[in-house]
Amino acid sequence: MNQEILSLERPCTERAFTVLLSPTRRGARLARLLTVAHLGAWGLPSETAAHIVAELAANASVHGRVQGRDLQLALTVSGRTLRIEVTDTRGDSIPPGPGAVKAPEDDHAENGRGLLIVEALADHWGVASGPVPRKTVWAEIDLVR
């Protein structure tokens, strides 16, 4: 007997990946590499997300580092939006939010432009405090442009 099996499930547009990483340069590099790998496996573009993750993870490893505590990278796709979250355990050290980031006064400074890059590449971004002692810097990218 021939039976046809019909799938009543809708295609999944929800995807998520979360990982804890050491708050080091190596952990920041791994965050970028894992982002590229997961977005590629999901069939999504990764270049913009990789730049944003690199900046947020580098900031977390420099400004949010607490000995013995990890940073967390979370990637979530919901509908047409990719949300990137990098959480560290220095909730007492809050960076400036959208629109408040200033370029370094010294044009030759080797740092101080990470959040400017995030602001330029992300469609939306921000900073969320808590739960204590954490803070999360997040960015969203519209996947359909």
N, C-alpha and C positions, 0 to 999 in steps of 0.2 A: 504494500500500500504506500502511495506517495503522499507525503504530508509537507505542506509548506509552512515554515515557521516564520511568523512575522514578529519583528521587533517593535514594541510599542514605546521603547525608550527614546527620549529626545537626545540629540547629540550633547555631550557634556561640554559646557563652556566654562566650567568652574575647575580650576586647577590650583594647587597650592604646594609649596615647598618651603620647609623651615629647617635651619641648621644652626647649631652653636659652633662658633669658631674662636680661636684664640685672638685676643685683641693685639695683634702684632702685624707687621708688614706682610708676613707670610699669610696670616689669616685673611687680611684684606685682599691679597692677590687670589687666594683660594675662593673668596666670596665672588670675585669677578669671574673666575673660571667656571665656578658652579652655575652662575647665572647664565653664562653663554651656553653651557651644556644643557641645562634644563629648558631654556627657551628654545634652543635648537630641537630638542626632543619633542617639544610641544608644537613645533612648526611655526614658531613666532620669531620675528626679527629681534636681534639681541644687541645691536651696536649701541643704540642710545641707552638702553638699560645697563649695559656693561659699563659705560662711562659714569652713569649715576651711581651704580653700586660701588665702583672703584673709589669715587669721591667720598661717599657716605661711610664706607668701611674704613678708608684711610683716616677720616676724621674721628671715627669711633676708636680706632687703635691709637691715635695720638692724644685726643682730648678727652676721651671717655674711658680710658684704660684704668682698671683697678686690678691690682695684683690678685691672681687667683680667680678672677671672674671673667666669663666669656662674653663675647658680643653675639647677637643673634641676627641672622639674615632671614627675612621672610619674603617670598615672592607669591603673589596671589593674582590669578587671572579671574575676573568676574565680568562676564559679558565681553565688552570691548575695551576693558580697562586692565592694565597691568599695574598693580600696586607693589611697590618696593618698600620694605621697612628694615631699618637697621637700628637695633636696640642695644644700648650699653648700660652700664651700671653707675654712671656718674650723673644722676638726676640733678645734682647741684650745679652742674655746668651746662647751662642751656644756651645753645647758639642763637643768633638773631634769626627771626622768622622771615617769611617771604616779604620782599619789599624793604627790609631793614638791613640787608647784607651790603656792606661797603667794600669796595676794592681797596687793596693795600695802598697806602700813600706813596710808598716807594715802588716805582714802576719796575724795578729790578728785583723785587722781593721774590723769593723762590716758593713762597707759600701764601695762603690767605685767599685763594681764589676758588676753592672747592665748592662752596655753596653758591657762588656766582655761576659756576658751570651747571650745578643742579638746577638753579633757577632758570637758566637759559634752555635747558633740555627738557625739563619736566613740564607737563601741562598744569599740574598742581603739585604743591609740596608744602610741608609744614613740620612742626615739632609738637610732640605730645609728651606730657610729663606723666610719670607713674606707670605702674605702681612703684612706690618707693622701694629701692633707690634708683629706679630705671628712668630712662627717657628714650623716646623713639623718634628718629627723623625719618619721615616717609616722603615718597614721591609717587605720583601717578602719571602714567603715559597712556594716551588714547591710542589703541592699537589700529584704529581705522582712521586714516588721515586722507 
